[in-house]
Amino acid sequence: MHELKYGAWHGLAEPMAARMARLSWPDDVVRERTALVAVPLAGARERERGFNQSARLAHELAHHWHTPVWDDVLVRARVTETQTRLTPEARRRNVSGAFRAVPGTRTRLRGAHVLLVDDVVTTAATLVECASALLDGGARIASFITFGRAPASGDR
């Protein structure tokens, strides 16, 4: 994950998405998933990296699931500091209100079951904020999929 995210090894997105695509989902989720939505990066961070690693994963995953990617329904409403060194509570505060559904997408989001795609989940603060923004924007259900999970205190 580190090399995809920071080393720009774009070719890693496809095999990572292939592994993600093999995850088992309940039949109702498979039937009703409407679209994949990548967690958006701050503009400056995306310009610095040259890409959004979560969007790369979403687009590769779309090939496996034959599900569209909606790149235009969720935005980062404000810049946040990197989450990498923050405590769980600081992470929640950092991303609180940081995302919003794009105005004018309510009709498309209405009743949709969207799958949020991110590279790694640590506390799920970012995913929860993104889901909240999409639900406020009209989505009916937001599920999450990530490639990895950061170790939590207490993990062995």
Secondary structure, 3 states (H helix, E strand, C coil): CHHHHHHCCHHHHHHHHHHHHCCCCCHHHHHHEEEEEECCCCHHHHHHHCCCHHHHHHHHHHHHHCCCECCCCEEECCCCCCCCCCCHHHHHHHHCCCEEECCCCHHHHCCCEEEEEEEEECCCHHHHHHHHHHHHCCCCEEEEEEEEECCCCCCC
